[in-house]
Amino acid sequence: MNNTGFQIQRLIKLALPVLIAQVTQTMMGFIDTVMAGRVSAVDMAAVAVGTSLWLPAILFVQGLLMSFTPVFSQHHGANNQKVIPSLIFQAGYIAIIGGIGVMIFLASSTYLLDLMNLEPQLHALTVGYIDAILWGAPAFVLYQVLRGCSEGISYTMPTMIIGFVGLAVNIPANYIFIYGGFGIPAMGGAGCGVATALVFWAMLAAMIIYMLVDKTFKELEPFKQFYRPHLTSMWSMTKLGMPIAMALFFEVSLFAVIALFLAPLGANVVASHQIALNFSSIVFMLPLSIGIAVSIRIGYYLGRNQPEIAALVARVGLGLSLVLAVCTALLTVTFRHEIALLYNDNPEVVALAGSLMMLAAFYQISDSVQVVAAGALRGYKDTRSAFYITLFSYWFVGMSTGYILGYTNIIVEPIGAHGFWIGLIAGLTVAAILFAVRLKYIQKKGFEFQQIG
C-alpha cells in the first residue's frame, strides 16, 4: 500500500478538491480584474495597487495558520482526534488577533499611497477599494482555520464546495458594486473591495453550517464545547506558524512591491503586470494544491511513525508537479496573447502582458519545485528554514536583480517590468534549489515530530 502508484492516486484524490477550491478563489481575483478592466485601465490598476497592500497583510496571517494543517493531520494520523476541537479554538483566537491587526494596518495605509504619487483618480479608487475590503479580514482568517482543520483530517471536499459558494456570491456582488444596481451607485474598481468582503463572510458562514451538519464533523464535534484561550498552546502554534507567515509575507510582498515600483510607469504597465501576475496565480494553484496535499500526507504518515512513506510522498509530489509545470508553461507560451485579451482589449496592454507571460512561463517550473518542497517541509514541521530561504531568494536575489534590470543601467539599459520578471525567475529558481536541498537534509537527518495540543 506504500508504492508510488498508490501515493500518486492518494495525492491526486486529496489535491483535486483543493485545486478546485484554489482555482475558484483565484478566479475571484480574475473576475475582479476583468470586471474592473471593463470599466477602464485605471480601475484595473486600482485593484492591482490595492491588492498589493491587502495581500501581503492578509496572507501573513494566512501563512501563520497554514502550519496548523499538518498539526491537525498529525493528530489525525495518530488517532488522537479528541484534541482537535481545542486546537481549532486556539487557532481561532490567533486568527482573530491577526485579522484585527490587518484591519488596523489597512485603515492606516493611506499614507503609503500618498508616497506613491499616483494619479488622483487612481489614488481615490485605490483608497475606496482598501477601505471596503478590510472589513472582510476577520472572516477570511477564521475561514482559513476551519479549512485547515478539514484538510488536516484529509477531508478536502468542503474546501471545494465552499469555493463555489464564494464564486457564486462574487459575480453578482461585483456586478452590483462595480457597475451599480438595485439602488447602489456604480463604484468602479472600488466596488471589488465591497464584493470581496461580502464573499469572505459568506464563505465563513457556509463553512460553519457545513461543519454543523456534515456527519464527518459530527463525529469530530468541533463546536460541542467552548474552549478558553490556552496561552501555552497558542504560543506553541504561533512559534510554529510565524516562520511560514514571514516566508509567505516575503514572497507576496515581493510581488506587491514590484507593482508599487511599476505604478509610476503608468496605468497600462501596471495593468499588464497585473494580467500576467493574475494568470500566473491561477496556474500556480496546480503545484500549490499538490504542496498542500503533500504536507497533509507527510504529517499523517509521521503521525503514524512511517517516515519512509513520508519521504516517498515528497518524491511523488515533486515529480507530479514538475510534469504539470512543463505542460502549463507550454500552454502559456502558445496562448499568451489570447489569454491577455480575456482581461483587456487595449493593444498596448495586451502586447506588454503577452511578453511578460513569456517570462512567467519560464518560472513556473521553479515555482512548482519550491512550493511542493516547502509544503513537504511544513509536513515535517520544519518551518524555520522557509523564513531564511525566502528572505534570501526573493529579496536578496529576486528583488535586487529585478530592480537592477528594471530601473538601472548597471547591466543593461532599464527594461522596466521585464527586468522585475527576470528577477522573479532568478529568485524562484534559487528558492527551489534551496528548498530541495533542505528537504533532502531533513529526510536524511530525521526529524523529531513534537506534539502540539
PATORVO-17265 format. One record per residue: residue in one letter; y, x, z of N, C-alpha, C in turn. Coordinates in pm, whole numbers, plus 50000, padded with zeros to 5 digits. Each point is the difference from the previous one (the first is absolute). Layout:
AYXZYXZYXZ;...
This chain:
M498785008150000501224991950000501275008550000;N499865013349996501205008350005500205007849870;N499374995449891500145007149874501354997149936;T500325008149899501314999149935500254986349938;G499014994749931500154986849936500334989150100;F499325000350115500274989850101501435001350053;Q500455012450023501355002050053501064995849899;I499755002549871500934995249898500104984850005;Q498844993650009499974985350005500754994950122;R499805006150115500664995550122501505002349994;L500415011649945501425002949990500694990149906;I499374997249886500604990449906500104986150063;K498934995950067500014986850064501084998950107;L500205010850073501015000150104501405001549942;A500125008449896501325003249946500554989149908;L499134992349935500484990349901500954989650058;P499644993350111500984990750058501285006950045;V499875012350052501195007550041500865003049877;L499365003849890500725002749876500774987749954;I499334988649998500654987749955501184996750091;A499815001950131501094997450095501165009749976;Q499685012849978501055009949976500734996949869;V499254995949898500634996749872500924988050014;T499554989850073500864988350018501265003850076;Q499875009050099501175004450075500955007949911;T499435009049918500825007749910500584991349888;M499244989849959500504990849899501254992750048;M500104998350131501224993950053501205009049969;G499835013150018501065009349963500274999849851;F498924998949921500144998949855500794987549963;I499644988850063500704987549972501475000850042;D500265006050116501395001950044500785007849896;T499415011149954500695008749905500254992949868;V498974993049948500144993249872501014988550009;M499894991750104500884988450010501445004350026;A500195010550078501365005250019500515006349872;G499115006849926500395006349874500414990149895;R499464987750007500394989649905501444995550023;V500535002550118501404996950027500885011049942;S499735012550039500735011449945499365012950051;A500345011049935499525013150046500585003350137;V501214995050030500625002550130499214993250111;D499544987549975499194993050099498685007250024;M499395005149891498765007750016500265012650080;A501125006649972500335012250073500254997150147;A500574988450031500244996250140498694998850076;V499004994049936498684999050063499425014050020;A500195008949902499485013750010500655007650114;V501334999350009500715007450105499694994150137;G499984986550009499674993650128498605003350045;T499085000149904498615003550032499895014350048;S500855008849947499955014150040500375002050146;L500684990350060500295000550143498984992150081;W499584988649946499064991350069498615006450012;L499505005349889498625004749998499725011550097;P500805010650002499685010750095499964995250145;A500894990850034500054995150138498784991650034;I499694990349915498904990850033498645006849983;L499895009249904498735006749981499765010850106;F501055004350066499805008750115499184992650107;V500384987550026499274992050098498614996749947;Q499894996949871498684997149944499105012250011;G500565011949977499205012150016499505001850141;L500844996450097499615000750140498794991050026;L499954988649931498934990350021498775002949915;M500165007649891498865002649911498875007450071;S500335008650092498965007850067499174991650095;F500444987750029499244991550092498774993949933;T500034998749865498854994049931498725007850024;P499995013449989498765007250033499604998650147;V500974997550089499664997750141499204987150013;F500484989449935499254987449998498635002349937;S499975007849891498755002549928499015007850086;Q500515009650076499135007750088499324991050103;H500774991450064499434990950100499034990149934;H500314996149877499094991149928498695007249972;G500075012749956498785007649973499185002650124;A500695001750114499325002750127499574987150070;N500184988549930499664987050058500734997650132;N501285003450000500824998950120501204990849974;Q499714988349941501064990949957500804993950113;K499495000450121500674993050110501375005950033;V500245012649961501315006150030501014997549889;I499564994649886500904998249886501144990350030;P499774988250063501134991150028501115006650081;S499645008050099501025007050078500775009749913;L499305007149911500665009549912500954993049904;I499654987949957500894992449912501334997650070;F499954996050125501244997450076500815012750019;Q499325011150034500735012550021500675004649870;A499284998849890500585003349870501154990649967;G499864987450039501064990349976501285003550074;Y499875004650123501195004250076500705011849933;I499185009449953500585011549929500714995349873;A499394990549929500584994949876501334992950026;I500074992250107501234992850031501145009850028;I499715010250080501025010150029500475006749870;G499045003549915500355006249873500794990849910;G499624987349994500704990349916501454998150042;I500234999450130501384998850050500805012449963;G499365011650011500675012449961500425000049854;V499134994649913500324999149857501214991049979;M500034988850071501114990749985501325006550041;I499995007450109501215006750047500465010549898;F499045007649947500355010249900500634993749877;L499384989549948500524993849877501354993450024;A500164993950117501284993450030501155010050006;S499695012450029501055010250012500005009749883;S499324996449892499855009349887501154999349900;T500964991150024501104998549905500755013149981;Y500135007750107500755012549990499345009749903;L498654999249986499305008549903500384996149858;L500124987049977500404995349868501435004149968;D500855000050102501395004149978500105014449953;L499055008350042500035014149963499505002549857;M499414989749939499365001849869500944997649882;N501224995350028500984997449894499444991049890;L499374989150041499444990649905501114991649936;E499694994849883500904990349938500164988250095;P501194993950007500254989250097498984988649991;Q499664995849879499044989049986498615004150049;L499595012249965498705005050044499975001350153;H501095004650058500085001350146499864986550068;A500704989949950499974986750062498624993649991;L499375001249884498664994249982498985007150089;T500115013250013499085007650083500124996150147;V501234998550048500224995750138499404986250024;G500184990949904499424986750014498495000250006;Y499395008649919498545001550000499505005050134;I500645010350053499585005950128500194990350115;D501164993150003500294990650109498974988750006;A499394996849886499014989149997498605004950035;I499585011149940498615004250014499695005050140;L501005004650074499725005450134499384989650093;W500264987149973499444989450086498504998249979;G499465006049897498554999349978499235011150066;A500695009850060499335011750057498984996550109;P500364991650100499004997050104498734993649945;A500164990949905498824993449943499145010049923;F500645008949926499265009749920499125008850088;V500565005550107499235009450081498924992950082;L500254987950047498964992750073498854996249906;Y500324996649877498954997249902499135012449978;Q500625011949998499245012249980499005002450113;V500354996150122499075001450113498774991349978;L500234987449965498884990749979499185004149879;R500675004749897499275004949882499145012150037;G500555009350079499245011750041498764996550079;C500114989850083498834995450076498944994649906;S500404991449907499064994049907499315010549915;E500775009449945499405010549918499155009550085;G500405002150124499265008950088498604995250030;I499794986949998498654994750022499304997549866;S500515006749895499424999349864500064985949941;Y501024992550037500194986649947501344999849926;T499965003249870501225001749922500414987549922;M499164989949997500324987949924501304993250045;P500284999050132501274993750041501225007149943;T499945013249990501125007549944500294995549858;M498964997849921500174995649863500584985949994;I499464991150080500464986149997501464998850043;I500365007150106501394999550048500945006349897;G499515009749926500825006049893500404989549898;F499054991349965500324989249905500984990050061;V499894997750129500964991250068501415005749984;G500145013050026501315006349987500544999149859;L499145002249901500434999349861500424985849963;A499274990150051500324986149970501354995950058;V500375005850113501314997150060501105007949931;N499685012349959501005009149946500654994849872;I499214994749908500534996249869501024988650011;P499664988550062501024989550010501185003950088;A499745007550107501105004250087500975009049924;N499465009349920500875008549918500824991749903;Y499354990649936500704991849901501174992650064;I499764994350117501044992250068501165008850044;F499695011350063501065008050060500685009549901;I499295004149895500635008749900500864991849904;Y499424989249946500694992349896500714987650054;G499674996250124500614988150058499164987549972;G500044990650091499254987649985499894992550131;F499804986949992499874991550118501225001550093;G501175001149940501225001150078500325014050050;I499145009649970500225013950044500675007649886;P501125006850025500705007149893499215012249954;A500205003949875499355012049945500505012450074;M499065008350042500355012150076499715012749923;G499414998949882499665012049923498995008750072;G500155013249987499055009250062499894998550150;A501094995950066499974998150145499024989150040;G499774990349910499064989250030498575004950018;C499675011649940498665005650019499745003050147;G501035004350071499845003050142499654987750081;V500674988849970499704987450070498574995749972;A499635000349872498654995749961498935008650065;T500205013150002499005009050057499834997850150;A501094997750071499914997150144499194987450025;L500224989749919499234987650014498525002349970;V499725008449902498605003149966499285006450117;F500645009350069499365006950112499664990350113;W500904990850029499714990250105498894990549959;A499954996449871498934991449951498655007050010;M499965012849969498755007550007499525001650143;L500915002550093499615001050141499434986850050;A500684988949969499524986950044498634997049941;A499815003349871498724997449936498885008350062;M500285012450035498985008650059499614995250139;I500974995650078499694994750134499114987849988;I500344990949909499194987949979498595003949956;Y499905009649908498715004549950499135005250115;M500595008050087499245005950110499624989650105;L500714989050005499684989450096498854991149953;V499824998949868499014990649948498765006649939;D500095012749960498875006549935498925003750101;K498744998249962498895001950094499855014650043;T500325009349909499905014250037500935003350115;F501214994949994500975002850106499744991550124;K499364988549982499624992150117499025007650088;E499125007649936499065008350077500745011250072;L501055005149937500795010750061500944994650108;E500474987649981500924993250092501235008650030;P500795003249896501135009250021501144994150084;F500134986750001501124993950071499574991750121;K498745001650039499514991950111500705003550130;Q500315012650019500605004850125501285007549971;F500984998450087501255007449988499875013350074;Y500425010749935499945013350059501415005650017;R500315004250120501295006050025500065014049940;P501215005249984500105013849949499285009850091;H499185008549939499295010550072500565013249950;L500875006150080500775011449954499135011849958;T498895002150071499135011249965499404998249861;S499504987949972499454997249867501075000649892;M501184994550031501095000149903500425014349968;W500045008450102500405013949978498955007449919;S498724997750029498925006549924500044995849854;M500234987049977500064995149862501235005349929;T501115001050071501235005249940499845014749962;K499395007950088499775014249970499105001649877;L499024991149989499115000849885500724996049872;G500864989850009500654994949880501275007149959;M500675006750093501295006149968499945010249887;P499015009049994499955009249886499874992949866;I499214989049997499874992349877501334993449966;A500694994750101501314993949977500985010049943;M500015012050057500915010349950499615004349859;A498705001049976499535004049866500404989749896;L499784987250032500364989349907501514999649980;F500745002550109501465000349990500455011249906;F499395011850014500365011149912499714996649855;E498854993549977499624996649863500944989649941;V500214989150073500824989149947501465004149992;S500485007250101501405004150000500305009449885;L498985007549955500195008549883500404991649880;F499254989249975500334991149889501354993250022;A500274996350126501254993250031501205009149977;V499895012450046501115009449985500245003249853;I498945000449922500175002249856500834988749940;A499714987650040500794988649951501465001450039;L500245004850121501385001850046500705011249922;F499275010849970500575010949920500334995349858;L499194990949949500214995449863501084989449990;A500344993550111500974989149998501325003849934;P500585011750029501275003549935499895001749848;L498785001449947499835001749855500104986849925;G500114988850073500184987149935498844990550020;A500284987149980499014989450023498815001349906;N500235004349874498905001049905498985010650041;V500475011250053499105010650045499194995250121;V500694993550095499304994850118498974989549959;A500394991249907499094989549955498775006149931;S500195010349919498885006649932499065006550102;H500585006750097499215006050107499214989350076;Q500654988750027499344989250073498844994149922;I500154998949869498904994849917498805009350008;A500235012949977498895009750005499375000350138;L500824999350103499485000750137499234987450036;N500534988449958499324987550033498654999049932;F499935003749872498714999649931499035010150060;S500505011950033499155010050063499464995050133;S500824992250072499554994450127498874990149980;I500064992549891498914990649971498715007749972;V500095010449916498825008149968499465006950125;F500925004250088499625007050122499124991550091;M500034986949983499194991250084498505002749984;L499595005049884498575003149980499535010950096;P500575012049995499535010350094500334996750144;L501104993050024500334996550138498944990950060;S499524990349922498964991050049498715007550028;I499675009549913498815008250024500205008450126;G501205005450019500295007850119499864991950128;I500464987549997499864991250116498534997350028;A499244997149892498574997350017499275012450053;V500355011649950499395012650048500305001950148;S501234997550039500385001350141499174990850089;I499834987649956499224990350078498555004150011;R499405004049887498585003550001499735012850080;I500915009749991499815012250078500104997050149;G500984991950039500114996050140498754992850048;Y499474991349914498794992450034498815009550024;Y499795009449907498845008950013500165010050113;L501225004350026500195008850116499784992550130;G500374987250001499704991750117498514998650023;R499245000749893498544999550008499385013950014;N500845010350012499555013950014499175004449879;Q500544997249880499345004049876501005007849913;P500385012150042501045007549928499595004149859;E498715001649975499595004249866500264988949898;I499854987350042500304988949909501524998749982;A500745002750108501464999849991500495010049895;A499415011949997500385010149901499664995549859;L498864993349984499614994749870501014989649952;V500444991450090500994989749967501275006649945;A500445010850063501215007049955499835005449859;R498855006149972499755005549866499974989149895;V499334989250032499894988849906501384994149972;G500804998450105501334994449983500895008749912;L499955013050020500805009149919499574999649853;G498705000149975499514999549863500384987149930;L499854988750070500334987149942501494999149966;S500855004950089501444999149977500445008949884;L499355011649983500365008849890499684993849864;V498854993649991499624993449874501014989149965;L500364992050098500974989349977501375005549964;A500395011450062501315005849973500135004649855;V498955005949946500035004249860500194987949909;C499324989150030500114987949919501414994150005;T500564999050119501344994150012501065009049938;A499825013150008500965009249939500034998249848;L498834998749938499934998049856500654986849959;L499784989450078500614987049971501525000650015;T500475007350101501455001250022500675006849883;V499425010949952500575007449887500014991349875;T498934992849977499854992249877500984988349993;F500194993150113500784987549997501315001050080;R500555012250012501155001850087501234991949957;H500274999149869501184992649956499794984950014;E498814995549971499714985750017500124995850147;I499555008850089500114997350143501464999450042;A500815009449952501425000150036500704987449953;L499614994649884500624987849947499724987950088;L498945000450079499734988950091501084998950108;Y500645011050030501015000350105501414997349948;N500335006049886501374999449954500025002349849;D500934993549928500065001649855501165008749954;N500675006750094501065009249964499385012349934;P500345003049874499355011249929500115013350074;E501165002750060500185012750070499105000750123;V499894988850073499144999550117498545001649961;V499584993149894498615000449956499635014249955;A500885006549925499715013549951499865009950114;L500924999650095499935009450111498804996950090;A499744987250025498854996250083498705004649935;G499914998649868498795004349930499745014950014;S501065008149991499835014450015499645003850144;L500544992650098499645002750139498554996150028;M499524989649934498624995750021499005009949942;M500425007949902499145010949952499735009850115;L501055003150076499845009050114499194993250111;A500254987050020499264992750104498505000149972;A499634999749873498585000449964499345012950047;F500735011149992499445012950040499725000550150;Y500904994250081499795001750144498994990250058;Q499544990549919499034990350052498715006750048;I499605010649935498765006950038500175006750136;S501085007650017500275006450129500194989750110;D500694989149965500264989550098498694993850048;S499054998249910498724994150037499255008850099;V499995013049974499305009150090500645000150138;Q501335000950004500665001350130499874987450084;V500044988249939499974987850081498594997350052;V498975003149922498634997850046499635010450105;A500395012649978499735010450100500734996950131;A501234995149990500754996350121499334988350071;G499474990349923499284988950060498755004750072;A499295009449940498815005650064500365006850132;L501105007550001500435006750123500394990050108;R500584988549961500284989650100498714995050061;G498954998949918498714995750052499465009750103;Y500295012849980499595010250097500985001150117;K501024991650000501085000450100500755013349998;D499995006549887500805012149984501314995749934;T500954995850080501264994849947501125010350001;R499905009850089501115009550015500195008549875;S498915003449933500125008549881500834993349892;A499944986649992500754992849898501505002550015;F500465001250124501425002450026500455013149935;Y499275010750026500395013149949499845001049849;I498914994249949499745000849856501074992449921;T500334988050042500994992149926501395006050012;L500355005050118501325006150017500155011849905;F499005008649996500075011749913499944996149852;S499034991649965499764997049859501114991649939;Y500384989150069500954990649940501435005050006;W500365006250111501405003850015500255014549961;F499235009450054500245014049968499705002849853;V498874994749950499635002449860500604989449908;G499684987250028500394989449908501504997949989;M500684998450115501434996949997500815011949951;S499675011950047500775011749958499835002549851;T498784998549949499775001649856500774989649920;G499934987650046500694989249930501505002049997;Y500575004150112501455001950006500445011649912;I499245010950006500345011749917499984996449852;L498964992849958499904996349858500964988849962;G500224990850093500814988349968501495002350003;Y500475008850090501435001050024500595014049983;T499175010249988500525013749991499565006549869;N500595011349971499615007749881499325013250038;I499365000250119499335012150047498865003849906;I499234990149954498875002649911500334995649858;V500424987449985500404994449871501284992150022;E500584995249893501144991050014499554987450072;P500874993850081499594988150078499404989249911;I498834994950039499314989949919499894986650072;G500774998150107500114986950064498694994650054;A499724987449962498834993050054498705007349967;H499925005949882498775007149962499715011650095;G501035006850046499805011050093499394995550131;F500474988650049499454994950126498554995649985;W499664994649882498614995849980499085012149983;I500485010749942499215012349997499795005250141;G501034998750085499865003750140498944991850071;L499944987049967498974991550059498605004949963;I499825003749873498705005149957499635012550078;A500955009050016499735012450074499644997250145;G500774991350065499754996950140498664993250023;L499664990349914498734992950016498815008949971;T500165009249907498905009349969499725009250119;V501045005250060499835008550118499374992050114;A500464987550020499444991450105498514997549977;A499634997549874498594997449969499135011950036;I500465011949966499245012250029499865002050151;L501094998450073499985002450144499174989650074;F500114987449960499184989650064498525002449976;A499645003949878498595002649968499465011750081;V500805010550013499585011650078499844996350147;R500944992350053499924995750140498784991350025;L499714991049907498834991350014498725008350005;K499905009849913498815008649999499875007450131;Y501125004750053499995007350127499544991150115;I500514987850005499634990750108498524996749994;Q499494998049880498584996649987499105011650042;K500415012249971499205011650041500095002550149;K501214998150054500245002850141499364989550089;G499974987549951499604988950085501224994850072;F499964987650043501194994050060499604991150116;E500655002050113499724991850119500674986549984;F499204989450000500524986549975500274993150131;Q501215001750051500344994750130500224984949995;Q499554993450105500164985550008501414996450043;I500534989349940501254994050045499724985550031;G500364995850119499764986150038499084999150119;
